[in-house]
């Protein structure tokens, strides 16, 4: 019955639209947001390396809840508040980080790309205005910009009051060292400065709604990802799909032209209710192309690997068009029954 119902959906001629151009974007200009940001990387590299202990004691006054986390958890130097230049963690850990030419060159690259963070701050502030519109009681965290030495940990939350952005992971397509830490070509959209707000608010969403894969079928995973994307589109309504999804322009265009084909592929391959992670994870994670929708021999790939997230977003859009009075927070927190959600969405791809 599930298969028959989905096929009937897929044969319909109606398609639910979704996107900023079709949404009534609220006016948030009067919503007050006071965003506190600090440049920890600048302050850390301003330390006199001949007197690191003294410099750390001064930093502790400015970063009382962050400095020791950075030194002992993030960087694992094991200093534990013993700000003495003779301590092993300072001599063999922090001192090289501040003086070794490759690390200094990395900080120089950060400073060249981000002499200040005014433009990023403005985008985050705007996103928080939309968050406060949809969730008035939300508490805006302070933001710490840092350099973690290409740790491949772009954005994370220290706690509910502090979020961290690793500027070393957003140095653009042409920064040569991203590839050395395993950033593939299809992820280069994620290392641009324009992607910082997307990574930031995606992290906030995941801190409230962790992505759960255990005993979940592909339809459930698609809807989970779709809810996240719906949230991102709501708090950043002026961002393009290329940025929000991290897709190339040709990939977004291909998806829009082939929505029915994509949905029918999952139906006819009996994938929507598949729970085998090795079969379904590639469709909801970033990848070079959508497996099964393009030939491995194609020299130019048009589909994104993360095609399931895009399709899940379309399903959520359709669902919300059928439930116009449902609040964003209500959508975010309600449990997912994939089949019921799909039925109630009346999702009908072209």
ZAMARGU-4260 file (C-alpha; in steps of 0.2 Angstrom, whole numbers, plus 5000, padded with zeros to 4 digits):
<rodrens>
0) 5000/5000/5000 | 5014/5012/5004 | 5022/5009/4987 | 5005/5012/4978 | 5001/5027/4987
5) 5018/5035/4984 | 5017/5031/4965 | 5000/5039/4964 | 5008/5054/4972 | 5022/5055/4960
10) 5010/5054/4945 | 5001/5069/4950 | 5003/5085/4940 | 5003/5097/4955 | 5020/5103/4963
15) 5021/5112/4979 | 5032/5128/4977 | 5045/5133/4990 | 5058/5146/4991 | 5061/5164/4997
20) 5053/5172/4981 | 5037/5163/4986 | 5037/5166/5004 | 5031/5181/5014 | 5047/5186/5022
25) 5043/5195/5038 | 5050/5212/5042 | 5062/5210/5056 | 5070/5227/5056 | 5063/5232/5072
30) 5069/5217/5082 | 5084/5221/5093 | 5098/5210/5093 | 5114/5214/5102 | 5128/5202/5096
35) 5144/5200/5106 | 5158/5194/5096 | 5177/5192/5100 | 5192/5188/5089 | 5202/5176/5100
40) 5214/5172/5086 | 5220/5190/5086 | 5221/5191/5104 | 5231/5175/5106 | 5243/5179/5092
45) 5246/5196/5100 | 5254/5188/5115 | 5272/5192/5118 | 5280/5174/5115 | 5294/5178/5127
50) 5281/5180/5141 | 5267/5168/5136 | 5262/5165/5154 | 5259/5183/5157 | 5249/5185/5141
55) 5238/5170/5146 | 5234/5178/5163 | 5228/5194/5153 | 5218/5183/5141 | 5210/5174/5155
60) 5202/5191/5161 | 5194/5193/5143 | 5190/5175/5140 | 5186/5167/5158 | 5175/5154/5151
65) 5184/5150/5135 | 5203/5151/5137 | 5206/5135/5147 | 5194/5126/5135 | 5204/5131/5120
70) 5221/5126/5128 | 5216/5110/5137 | 5201/5103/5127 | 5202/5110/5109 | 5221/5110/5108
75) 5225/5097/5121 | 5240/5106/5128 | 5237/5100/5146 | 5241/5117/5154 | 5227/5117/5166
80) 5228/5135/5172 | 5247/5134/5176 | 5252/5149/5166 | 5271/5147/5168 | 5282/5147/5153
85) 5292/5132/5159 | 5276/5121/5158 | 5278/5107/5145 | 5261/5112/5137 | 5267/5129/5134
90) 5284/5125/5129 | 5280/5111/5117 | 5262/5115/5112 | 5257/5133/5113 | 5274/5141/5109
95) 5276/5131/5093 | 5258/5135/5088 | 5262/5154/5090 | 5279/5154/5082 | 5281/5140/5069
100) 5281/5147/5052 | 5266/5136/5045 | 5255/5141/5059 | 5260/5159/5058 | 5257/5159/5039
105) 5239/5151/5043 | 5235/5166/5055 | 5242/5178/5042 | 5230/5170/5029 | 5216/5172/5041
110) 5220/5190/5044 | 5221/5193/5025 | 5204/5186/5023 | 5196/5193/5039 | 5205/5209/5045
115) 5188/5211/5054 | 5172/5201/5054 | 5160/5215/5052 | 5151/5207/5037 | 5150/5190/5045
120) 5143/5199/5061 | 5130/5208/5051 | 5124/5192/5043 | 5123/5183/5060 | 5114/5197/5068
125) 5101/5197/5054 | 5099/5178/5056 | 5096/5180/5074 | 5083/5193/5071 | 5073/5180/5061
130) 5076/5168/5075 | 5069/5180/5087 | 5054/5183/5076 | 5050/5164/5075 | 5056/5160/5093
135) 5055/5176/5104 | 5062/5168/5119 | 5078/5162/5110 | 5094/5168/5119 | 5107/5174/5107
140) 5124/5167/5111 | 5141/5176/5110 | 5152/5172/5096 | 5171/5168/5097 | 5181/5168/5081
145) 5197/5157/5082 | 5210/5148/5073 | 5211/5129/5077 | 5225/5125/5065 | 5215/5117/5052
150) 5206/5105/5064 | 5192/5103/5052 | 5179/5108/5065 | 5172/5124/5057 | 5158/5129/5069
155) 5153/5122/5086 | 5144/5127/5102 | 5154/5127/5118 | 5137/5128/5128 | 5121/5137/5126
160) 5129/5154/5129 | 5144/5153/5117 | 5147/5148/5099 | 5164/5146/5090 | 5168/5149/5072
165) 5185/5143/5066 | 5190/5155/5053 | 5204/5144/5047 | 5191/5133/5039 | 5183/5147/5028
170) 5198/5153/5018 | 5190/5150/5001 | 5192/5139/4986 | 5210/5144/4982 | 5217/5141/4999
175) 5229/5126/4995 | 5229/5118/5012 | 5210/5113/5014 | 5214/5098/5002 | 5228/5092/5014
180) 5215/5090/5028 | 5203/5080/5017 | 5191/5094/5010 | 5186/5087/4993 | 5182/5097/4978
185) 5163/5095/4980 | 5165/5103/4998 | 5173/5119/4992 | 5157/5128/4993 | 5158/5125/5012
190) 5175/5134/5014 | 5169/5151/5008 | 5165/5166/5019 | 5147/5166/5012 | 5145/5149/5020
195) 5149/5154/5038 | 5131/5159/5042 | 5125/5143/5035 | 5137/5132/5045 | 5133/5143/5060
200) 5114/5142/5060 | 5115/5123/5055 | 5126/5120/5071 | 5113/5129/5081 | 5099/5119/5074
205) 5108/5103/5077 | 5112/5108/5095 | 5093/5108/5097 | 5088/5094/5086 | 5102/5081/5084
210) 5102/5071/5068 | 5096/5053/5072 | 5100/5039/5061 | 5097/5024/5072 | 5083/5013/5066
215) 5077/5027/5054 | 5072/5024/5036 | 5078/5036/5021 | 5061/5045/5021 | 5063/5049/5040
220) 5081/5055/5037 | 5076/5066/5022 | 5063/5074/5032 | 5075/5077/5046 | 5087/5085/5034
225) 5073/5094/5026 | 5067/5102/5042 | 5085/5108/5045 | 5085/5116/5028 | 5068/5124/5030
230) 5074/5132/5046 | 5089/5138/5037 | 5079/5146/5023 | 5068/5154/5036 | 5082/5162/5046
235) 5092/5167/5030 | 5078/5170/5018 | 5089/5181/5007 | 5103/5167/5004 | 5102/5158/4988
240) 5100/5139/4987 | 5117/5137/4981 | 5124/5144/4997 | 5111/5136/5009 | 5113/5118/5002
245) 5131/5121/4998 | 5128/5115/4980 | 5135/5122/4963 | 5123/5132/4953 | 5122/5118/4940
250) 5117/5106/4953 | 5103/5117/4960 | 5097/5120/4942 | 5098/5101/4938 | 5088/5097/4954
255) 5074/5110/4950 | 5072/5103/4932 | 5072/5085/4938 | 5062/5085/4954 | 5049/5071/4947
260) 5064/5060/4941 | 5072/5061/4958 | 5057/5057/4968 | 5052/5043/4956 | 5070/5036/4957
265) 5068/5033/4976 | 5051/5026/4974 | 5056/5013/4960 | 5072/5008/4969 | 5062/5005/4985
270) 5073/5016/4995 | 5061/5027/5004 | 5058/5014/5018 | 5076/5007/5017 | 5085/5007/5034
275) 5102/5000/5028 | 5113/5015/5032 | 5126/5010/5020 | 5113/5010/5006 | 5105/5027/5011
280) 5117/5038/5019 | 5125/5044/5003 | 5109/5052/4999 | 5108/5063/5014 | 5127/5067/5016
285) 5138/5078/5005 | 5146/5068/4990 | 5152/5071/4972 | 5136/5066/4964 | 5119/5057/4967
290) 5123/5038/4965 | 5111/5030/4953 | 5105/5046/4946 | 5120/5048/4935 | 5132/5036/4927
295) 5149/5034/4936 | 5157/5037/4918 | 5149/5054/4916 | 5163/5067/4914 | 5152/5081/4920
300) 5142/5078/4935 | 5126/5088/4937 | 5118/5080/4952 | 5123/5083/4971 | 5127/5069/4981
305) 5116/5076/4995 | 5101/5074/4984 | 5090/5067/4999 | 5092/5083/5009 | 5086/5094/4994
310) 5071/5082/4991 | 5067/5082/5010 | 5066/5101/5010 | 5054/5100/4996 | 5043/5088/5006
315) 5044/5100/5021 | 5039/5115/5010 | 5024/5105/5004 | 5019/5100/5021 | 5020/5117/5028
320) 5010/5124/5013 | 4996/5112/5019 | 4998/5118/5037 | 5000/5137/5035 | 4996/5140/5054
325) 5009/5128/5060 | 5023/5138/5069 | 5042/5135/5064 | 5046/5129/5082 | 5031/5117/5081
330) 5037/5110/5065 | 5055/5108/5072 | 5050/5099/5088 | 5036/5088/5082 | 5041/5069/5080
335) 5042/5062/5062 | 5031/5049/5056 | 5037/5048/5038 | 5022/5040/5030 | 5010/5051/5038
340) 5021/5067/5035 | 5021/5062/5016 | 5003/5059/5016 | 4999/5076/5024 | 5011/5085/5014
345) 5002/5080/4998 | 5019/5082/4990 | 5017/5080/4971 | 5033/5083/4961 | 5032/5088/4943
</rodrens>
